[in-house]
Amino acid sequence: MVTVLLFGHALREAAEDSEYRFEVTGPVTIRSLLETNQEKLGRVILLVNKGEVLVTVNRKVGSLESAIKDGDTIKLTHQANTTYEGAMWQNP
């Protein structure tokens, strides 16, 4: 089982809860986990696809392609302005 924690007003509005637990069999990517659970996280995916979400896995910076496994904790944090809040690096 993996735990998904949602932080930030926009993500909490997009989902009914701020914490979810999902069963996983073998390693899967975060993107795959989100897409497989669209009934609960479908509106969250919209923000993820806009690049407005910072991903961490077990307290380490991750990405949508990070492999996760049973026992992992995924934290999704909404970044309203990715340029200023550090979610994306841009060349000046």
N, CA, C and O atoms as CSV, one atom per row, in Angstrom:
chain,resi,resn,atom,element,x,y,z
A,1,MET,N,N,0.843,-1.168,0.000
A,1,MET,CA,C,0.000,0.000,0.000
A,1,MET,C,C,0.893,1.238,0.000
A,1,MET,O,O,1.902,1.282,0.704
A,2,VAL,N,N,0.520,2.242,-0.790
A,2,VAL,CA,C,1.224,3.522,-0.801
A,2,VAL,C,C,0.273,4.593,-0.274
A,2,VAL,O,O,-0.947,4.483,-0.399
A,3,THR,N,N,0.853,5.614,0.308
A,3,THR,CA,C,0.077,6.736,0.827
A,3,THR,C,C,0.340,7.939,-0.058
A,3,THR,O,O,1.488,8.246,-0.378
A,4,VAL,N,N,-0.729,8.621,-0.453
A,4,VAL,CA,C,-0.622,9.852,-1.240
A,4,VAL,C,C,-1.162,10.980,-0.371
A,4,VAL,O,O,-2.315,10.952,0.058
A,5,LEU,N,N,-0.307,11.980,-0.116
A,5,LEU,CA,C,-0.688,13.147,0.675
A,5,LEU,C,C,-0.785,14.358,-0.248
A,5,LEU,O,O,0.097,14.586,-1.075
A,6,LEU,N,N,-1.848,15.125,-0.107
A,6,LEU,CA,C,-2.070,16.305,-0.944
A,6,LEU,C,C,-1.945,17.564,-0.096
A,6,LEU,O,O,-2.596,17.688,0.941
A,7,PHE,N,N,-1.104,18.500,-0.542
A,7,PHE,CA,C,-0.886,19.751,0.166
A,7,PHE,C,C,-1.191,20.928,-0.756
A,7,PHE,O,O,-0.914,20.881,-1.955
A,8,GLY,N,N,-1.758,21.969,-0.189
A,8,GLY,CA,C,-2.106,23.153,-0.959
A,8,GLY,C,C,-3.598,23.205,-1.207
A,8,GLY,O,O,-4.237,22.181,-1.453
A,9,HIS,N,N,-4.141,24.392,-1.140
A,9,HIS,CA,C,-5.584,24.600,-1.266
A,9,HIS,C,C,-6.149,24.041,-2.572
A,9,HIS,O,O,-7.195,23.392,-2.562
A,10,ALA,N,N,-5.479,24.281,-3.680
A,10,ALA,CA,C,-5.992,23.837,-4.986
A,10,ALA,C,C,-6.081,22.315,-5.074
A,10,ALA,O,O,-7.055,21.780,-5.602
A,11,LEU,N,N,-5.067,21.617,-4.558
A,11,LEU,CA,C,-5.112,20.154,-4.598
A,11,LEU,C,C,-6.192,19.605,-3.682
A,11,LEU,O,O,-6.874,18.639,-4.023
A,12,ARG,N,N,-6.341,20.212,-2.540
A,12,ARG,CA,C,-7.380,19.743,-1.612
A,12,ARG,C,C,-8.775,20.008,-2.164
A,12,ARG,O,O,-9.699,19.233,-1.919
A,13,GLU,N,N,-8.928,21.091,-2.904
A,13,GLU,CA,C,-10.216,21.359,-3.556
A,13,GLU,C,C,-10.475,20.370,-4.690
A,13,GLU,O,O,-11.620,19.997,-4.946
A,14,ALA,N,N,-9.413,19.950,-5.362
A,14,ALA,CA,C,-9.546,19.037,-6.505
A,14,ALA,C,C,-9.887,17.616,-6.071
A,14,ALA,O,O,-10.416,16.836,-6.863
A,15,ALA,N,N,-9.592,17.280,-4.836
A,15,ALA,CA,C,-9.866,15.930,-4.322
A,15,ALA,C,C,-10.810,16.039,-3.126
A,15,ALA,O,O,-10.957,17.108,-2.535
A,16,GLU,N,N,-11.435,14.940,-2.785
A,16,GLU,CA,C,-12.356,14.947,-1.652
A,16,GLU,C,C,-11.632,14.849,-0.320
A,16,GLU,O,O,-12.197,15.200,0.716
A,17,ASP,N,N,-10.406,14.382,-0.330
A,17,ASP,CA,C,-9.660,14.158,0.900
A,17,ASP,C,C,-8.224,14.619,0.694
A,17,ASP,O,O,-7.804,14.846,-0.440
A,18,SER,N,N,-7.475,14.757,1.768
A,18,SER,CA,C,-6.075,15.175,1.653
A,18,SER,C,C,-5.111,14.002,1.799
A,18,SER,O,O,-3.897,14.179,1.695
A,19,GLU,N,N,-5.641,12.819,2.038
A,19,GLU,CA,C,-4.796,11.623,2.170
A,19,GLU,C,C,-5.519,10.412,1.586
A,19,GLU,O,O,-6.700,10.182,1.848
A,20,TYR,N,N,-4.782,9.651,0.792
A,20,TYR,CA,C,-5.323,8.432,0.185
A,20,TYR,C,C,-4.333,7.297,0.357
A,20,TYR,O,O,-3.127,7.516,0.475
A,21,ARG,N,N,-4.853,6.096,0.371
A,21,ARG,CA,C,-4.019,4.889,0.398
A,21,ARG,C,C,-4.457,3.994,-0.754
A,21,ARG,O,O,-5.646,3.747,-0.956
A,22,PHE,N,N,-3.465,3.514,-1.506
A,22,PHE,CA,C,-3.750,2.675,-2.658
A,22,PHE,C,C,-2.882,1.429,-2.608
A,22,PHE,O,O,-1.713,1.488,-2.228
A,23,GLU,N,N,-3.458,0.313,-2.990
A,23,GLU,CA,C,-2.710,-0.936,-3.129
A,23,GLU,C,C,-1.923,-0.885,-4.426
A,23,GLU,O,O,-2.443,-0.447,-5.452
A,24,VAL,N,N,-0.685,-1.323,-4.390
A,24,VAL,CA,C,0.123,-1.438,-5.601
A,24,VAL,C,C,0.743,-2.824,-5.629
A,24,VAL,O,O,1.087,-3.398,-4.595
A,25,THR,N,N,0.874,-3.338,-6.827
A,25,THR,CA,C,1.543,-4.626,-7.005
A,25,THR,C,C,2.790,-4.378,-7.838
A,25,THR,O,O,2.712,-4.069,-9.027
A,26,GLY,N,N,3.919,-4.516,-7.204
A,26,GLY,CA,C,5.172,-4.271,-7.904
A,26,GLY,C,C,5.408,-2.786,-8.094
A,26,GLY,O,O,4.533,-1.974,-7.790
A,27,PRO,N,N,6.573,-2.424,-8.591
A,27,PRO,CA,C,6.872,-1.009,-8.815
A,27,PRO,C,C,6.016,-0.424,-9.951
A,27,PRO,O,O,5.853,-1.042,-11.003
A,28,VAL,N,N,5.485,0.760,-9.719
A,28,VAL,CA,C,4.740,1.512,-10.733
A,28,VAL,C,C,5.214,2.962,-10.664
A,28,VAL,O,O,5.836,3.368,-9.682
A,29,THR,N,N,4.924,3.729,-11.687
A,29,THR,CA,C,5.279,5.147,-11.649
A,29,THR,C,C,4.153,5.934,-10.968
A,29,THR,O,O,3.020,5.465,-10.866
A,30,ILE,N,N,4.490,7.118,-10.515
A,30,ILE,CA,C,3.479,7.985,-9.910
A,30,ILE,C,C,2.414,8.339,-10.940
A,30,ILE,O,O,1.225,8.366,-10.623
A,31,ARG,N,N,2.835,8.609,-12.170
A,31,ARG,CA,C,1.875,8.912,-13.236
A,31,ARG,C,C,0.880,7.761,-13.402
A,31,ARG,O,O,-0.325,7.993,-13.508
A,32,SER,N,N,1.371,6.545,-13.426
A,32,SER,CA,C,0.517,5.374,-13.576
A,32,SER,C,C,-0.448,5.236,-12.399
A,32,SER,O,O,-1.618,4.904,-12.591
A,33,LEU,N,N,0.032,5.486,-11.198
A,33,LEU,CA,C,-0.830,5.419,-10.017
A,33,LEU,C,C,-1.951,6.442,-10.115
A,33,LEU,O,O,-3.106,6.125,-9.830
A,34,LEU,N,N,-1.624,7.668,-10.516
A,34,LEU,CA,C,-2.643,8.710,-10.642
A,34,LEU,C,C,-3.657,8.363,-11.719
A,34,LEU,O,O,-4.862,8.510,-11.511
A,35,GLU,N,N,-3.180,7.906,-12.864
A,35,GLU,CA,C,-4.077,7.573,-13.972
A,35,GLU,C,C,-4.969,6.380,-13.643
A,35,GLU,O,O,-6.113,6.323,-14.092
A,36,THR,N,N,-4.468,5.445,-12.880
A,36,THR,CA,C,-5.239,4.263,-12.492
A,36,THR,C,C,-6.332,4.610,-11.484
A,36,THR,O,O,-7.329,3.895,-11.381
A,37,ASN,N,N,-6.153,5.688,-10.751
A,37,ASN,CA,C,-7.103,6.066,-9.700
A,37,ASN,C,C,-7.802,7.382,-10.012
A,37,ASN,O,O,-7.944,8.240,-9.141
A,38,GLN,N,N,-8.235,7.533,-11.257
A,38,GLN,CA,C,-8.869,8.781,-11.695
A,38,GLN,C,C,-10.181,9.074,-10.984
A,38,GLN,O,O,-10.560,10.239,-10.859
A,39,GLU,N,N,-10.884,8.047,-10.516
A,39,GLU,CA,C,-12.146,8.297,-9.824
A,39,GLU,C,C,-11.931,9.129,-8.569
A,39,GLU,O,O,-12.825,9.875,-8.171
A,40,LYS,N,N,-10.772,9.019,-7.937
A,40,LYS,CA,C,-10.468,9.807,-6.738
A,40,LYS,C,C,-9.540,10.977,-7.032
A,40,LYS,O,O,-9.618,12.010,-6.366
A,41,LEU,N,N,-8.662,10.828,-8.021
A,41,LEU,CA,C,-7.627,11.831,-8.264
A,41,LEU,C,C,-7.695,12.474,-9.643
A,41,LEU,O,O,-6.745,13.137,-10.058
A,42,GLY,N,N,-8.786,12.294,-10.351
A,42,GLY,CA,C,-8.915,12.810,-11.712
A,42,GLY,C,C,-8.696,14.308,-11.830
A,42,GLY,O,O,-8.024,14.760,-12.758
A,43,ARG,N,N,-9.247,15.082,-10.911
A,43,ARG,CA,C,-9.068,16.542,-10.974
A,43,ARG,C,C,-7.665,16.943,-10.537
A,43,ARG,O,O,-7.164,17.990,-10.947
A,44,VAL,N,N,-7.031,16.124,-9.713
A,44,VAL,CA,C,-5.639,16.380,-9.312
A,44,VAL,C,C,-4.724,16.253,-10.532
A,44,VAL,O,O,-3.768,17.014,-10.678
A,45,ILE,N,N,-5.019,15.301,-11.394
A,45,ILE,CA,C,-4.207,15.071,-12.589
A,45,ILE,C,C,-4.175,16.313,-13.480
A,45,ILE,O,O,-3.163,16.587,-14.126
A,46,LEU,N,N,-5.272,17.061,-13.515
A,46,LEU,CA,C,-5.301,18.286,-14.316
A,46,LEU,C,C,-4.229,19.273,-13.854
A,46,LEU,O,O,-3.553,19.882,-14.683
A,47,LEU,N,N,-4.070,19.435,-12.557
A,47,LEU,CA,C,-3.036,20.331,-12.023
A,47,LEU,C,C,-1.644,19.763,-12.247
A,47,LEU,O,O,-0.700,20.505,-12.519
A,48,VAL,N,N,-1.520,18.459,-12.134
A,48,VAL,CA,C,-0.237,17.787,-12.378
A,48,VAL,C,C,0.190,18.027,-13.826
A,48,VAL,O,O,1.343,18.367,-14.091
A,49,ASN,N,N,-0.738,17.850,-14.751
A,49,ASN,CA,C,-0.422,18.019,-16.174
A,49,ASN,C,C,-0.087,19.461,-16.544
A,49,ASN,O,O,0.572,19.697,-17.556
A,50,LYS,N,N,-0.529,20.427,-15.744
A,50,LYS,CA,C,-0.184,21.829,-15.970
A,50,LYS,C,C,1.220,22.149,-15.442
A,50,LYS,O,O,1.730,23.244,-15.680
A,51,GLY,N,N,1.842,21.218,-14.737
A,51,GLY,CA,C,3.162,21.461,-14.165
A,51,GLY,C,C,3.118,22.262,-12.881
A,51,GLY,O,O,4.105,22.901,-12.515
A,52,GLU,N,N,1.991,22.239,-12.192
A,52,GLU,CA,C,1.811,23.031,-10.978
A,52,GLU,C,C,1.973,22.221,-9.701
A,52,GLU,O,O,1.577,22.675,-8.627
A,53,VAL,N,N,2.556,21.016,-9.806
A,53,VAL,CA,C,2.648,20.153,-8.634
A,53,VAL,C,C,4.081,19.698,-8.425
A,53,VAL,O,O,4.737,19.214,-9.348
A,54,LEU,N,N,4.556,19.860,-7.201
A,54,LEU,CA,C,5.869,19.378,-6.789
A,54,LEU,C,C,5.671,17.986,-6.200
A,54,LEU,O,O,4.784,17.784,-5.371
A,55,VAL,N,N,6.493,17.025,-6.622
A,55,VAL,CA,C,6.351,15.633,-6.214
A,55,VAL,C,C,7.518,15.234,-5.319
A,55,VAL,O,O,8.677,15.502,-5.638
A,56,THR,N,N,7.204,14.594,-4.200
A,56,THR,CA,C,8.246,13.980,-3.380
A,56,THR,C,C,7.848,12.545,-3.078
A,56,THR,O,O,6.668,12.221,-2.946
A,57,VAL,N,N,8.856,11.702,-2.973
A,57,VAL,CA,C,8.661,10.297,-2.615
A,57,VAL,C,C,9.549,10.023,-1.416
A,57,VAL,O,O,10.772,10.137,-1.497
A,58,ASN,N,N,8.928,9.663,-0.305
A,58,ASN,CA,C,9.677,9.376,0.919
A,58,ASN,C,C,10.641,10.506,1.266
A,58,ASN,O,O,11.802,10.262,1.595
A,59,ARG,N,N,10.158,11.737,1.189
A,59,ARG,CA,C,10.909,12.951,1.548
A,59,ARG,C,C,12.026,13.322,0.577
A,59,ARG,O,O,12.870,14.158,0.898
A,60,LYS,N,N,12.039,12.712,-0.601
A,60,LYS,CA,C,13.025,13.065,-1.625
A,60,LYS,C,C,12.289,13.582,-2.851
A,60,LYS,O,O,11.221,13.081,-3.205
A,61,VAL,N,N,12.873,14.595,-3.500
A,61,VAL,CA,C,12.248,15.158,-4.692
A,61,VAL,C,C,12.108,14.069,-5.742
A,61,VAL,O,O,13.042,13.310,-5.999
A,62,GLY,N,N,10.935,14.005,-6.339
A,62,GLY,CA,C,10.675,13.005,-7.367
A,62,GLY,C,C,10.042,13.645,-8.588
A,62,GLY,O,O,10.018,14.867,-8.737
A,63,SER,N,N,9.531,12.788,-9.456
A,63,SER,CA,C,8.828,13.250,-10.648
A,63,SER,C,C,7.682,12.293,-10.914
A,63,SER,O,O,7.507,11.301,-10.206
A,64,LEU,N,N,6.912,12.596,-11.934
A,64,LEU,CA,C,5.803,11.705,-12.287
A,64,LEU,C,C,6.298,10.346,-12.761
A,64,LEU,O,O,5.549,9.369,-12.737
A,65,GLU,N,N,7.548,10.277,-13.188
A,65,GLU,CA,C,8.112,9.015,-13.669
A,65,GLU,C,C,8.856,8.249,-12.575
A,65,GLU,O,O,9.432,7.195,-12.845
A,66,SER,N,N,8.850,8.766,-11.344
A,66,SER,CA,C,9.502,8.067,-10.231
A,66,SER,C,C,8.791,6.750,-9.965
A,66,SER,O,O,7.561,6.692,-9.939
A,67,ALA,N,N,9.568,5.697,-9.768
A,67,ALA,CA,C,9.007,4.386,-9.439
A,67,ALA,C,C,8.673,4.359,-7.954
A,67,ALA,O,O,9.467,4.788,-7.117
A,68,ILE,N,N,7.493,3.853,-7.643
A,68,ILE,CA,C,7.074,3.714,-6.251
A,68,ILE,C,C,6.717,2.265,-5.994
A,68,ILE,O,O,6.404,1.506,-6.911
A,69,LYS,N,N,6.771,1.899,-4.716
A,69,LYS,CA,C,6.486,0.516,-4.330
A,69,LYS,C,C,5.718,0.508,-3.018
A,69,LYS,O,O,5.517,1.551,-2.396
A,70,ASP,N,N,5.300,-0.659,-2.614
A,70,ASP,CA,C,4.565,-0.840,-1.381
A,70,ASP,C,C,5.318,-0.195,-0.216
A,70,ASP,O,O,6.518,-0.414,-0.050
A,71,GLY,N,N,4.611,0.599,0.589
A,71,GLY,CA,C,5.200,1.242,1.749
A,71,GLY,C,C,5.654,2.676,1.517
A,71,GLY,O,O,5.973,3.378,2.476
A,72,ASP,N,N,5.690,3.125,0.271
A,72,ASP,CA,C,6.142,4.484,-0.036
A,72,ASP,C,C,5.078,5.525,0.321
A,72,ASP,O,O,3.882,5.234,0.357
A,73,THR,N,N,5.550,6.746,0.584
A,73,THR,CA,C,4.676,7.897,0.804
A,73,THR,C,C,4.965,8.925,-0.276
A,73,THR,O,O,6.103,9.358,-0.453
A,74,ILE,N,N,3.913,9.309,-0.996
A,74,ILE,CA,C,4.021,10.294,-2.069
A,74,ILE,C,C,3.359,11.572,-1.586
A,74,ILE,O,O,2.220,11.549,-1.121
A,75,LYS,N,N,4.064,12.678,-1.694
A,75,LYS,CA,C,3.527,13.976,-1.294
A,75,LYS,C,C,3.414,14.836,-2.545
A,75,LYS,O,O,4.400,15.049,-3.250
A,76,LEU,N,N,2.218,15.326,-2.817
A,76,LEU,CA,C,1.969,16.222,-3.942
A,76,LEU,C,C,1.645,17.595,-3.362
A,76,LEU,O,O,0.703,17.739,-2.583
A,77,THR,N,N,2.426,18.598,-3.744
A,77,THR,CA,C,2.251,19.948,-3.228
A,77,THR,C,C,1.971,20.895,-4.383
A,77,THR,O,O,2.722,20.932,-5.358
A,78,HIS,N,N,0.896,21.657,-4.274
A,78,HIS,CA,C,0.551,22.611,-5.315
A,78,HIS,C,C,1.470,23.811,-5.237
A,78,HIS,O,O,1.710,24.351,-4.157
A,79,GLN,N,N,1.982,24.225,-6.381
A,79,GLN,CA,C,2.831,25.403,-6.499
A,79,GLN,C,C,2.098,26.392,-7.394
A,79,GLN,O,O,2.048,26.212,-8.610
A,80,ALA,N,N,1.532,27.433,-6.798
A,80,ALA,CA,C,0.721,28.380,-7.559
A,80,ALA,C,C,1.525,29.102,-8.623
A,80,ALA,O,O,1.023,29.326,-9.724
A,81,ASN,N,N,2.752,29.470,-8.322
A,81,ASN,CA,C,3.600,30.157,-9.291
A,81,ASN,C,C,4.917,29.404,-9.356
A,81,ASN,O,O,5.830,29.663,-8.573
A,82,THR,N,N,5.008,28.488,-10.276
A,82,THR,CA,C,6.172,27.604,-10.338
A,82,THR,C,C,7.470,28.346,-10.609
A,82,THR,O,O,8.536,27.867,-10.221
A,83,THR,N,N,7.415,29.494,-11.260
A,83,THR,CA,C,8.623,30.256,-11.538
A,83,THR,C,C,9.251,30.780,-10.256
A,83,THR,O,O,10.472,30.736,-10.102
A,84,TYR,N,N,8.428,31.276,-9.332
A,84,TYR,CA,C,8.931,31.877,-8.107
A,84,TYR,C,C,9.062,30.888,-6.954
A,84,TYR,O,O,9.854,31.116,-6.039
A,85,GLU,N,N,8.310,29.807,-6.979
A,85,GLU,CA,C,8.290,28.906,-5.837
A,85,GLU,C,C,9.185,27.692,-6.014
A,85,GLU,O,O,9.198,26.815,-5.150
A,86,GLY,N,N,9.921,27.616,-7.092
A,86,GLY,CA,C,10.947,26.600,-7.208
A,86,GLY,C,C,10.547,25.247,-7.759
A,86,GLY,O,O,11.376,24.336,-7.776
A,87,ALA,N,N,9.327,25.077,-8.204
A,87,ALA,CA,C,8.933,23.775,-8.734
A,87,ALA,C,C,9.548,23.508,-10.103
A,87,ALA,O,O,9.751,22.356,-10.486
A,88,MET,N,N,9.841,24.570,-10.829
A,88,MET,CA,C,10.442,24.424,-12.156
A,88,MET,C,C,11.646,25.353,-12.258
A,88,MET,O,O,11.627,26.467,-11.734
A,89,TRP,N,N,12.659,24.900,-12.915
A,89,TRP,CA,C,13.817,25.740,-13.146
A,89,TRP,C,C,13.712,26.315,-14.531
A,89,TRP,O,O,13.432,25.600,-15.494
A,90,GLN,N,N,13.935,27.607,-14.632
A,90,GLN,CA,C,13.913,28.242,-15.949
A,90,GLN,C,C,15.206,28.994,-16.148
A,90,GLN,O,O,15.718,29.628,-15.225
A,91,ASN,N,N,15.728,28.922,-17.346
A,91,ASN,CA,C,16.949,29.640,-17.681
A,91,ASN,C,C,16.613,31.121,-17.866
A,91,ASN,O,O,15.763,31.455,-18.691
A,92,PRO,N,N,17.272,32.023,-17.106
A,92,PRO,CA,C,16.925,33.448,-17.221
A,92,PRO,C,C,17.288,34.030,-18.565
A,92,PRO,O,O,17.057,35.214,-18.808
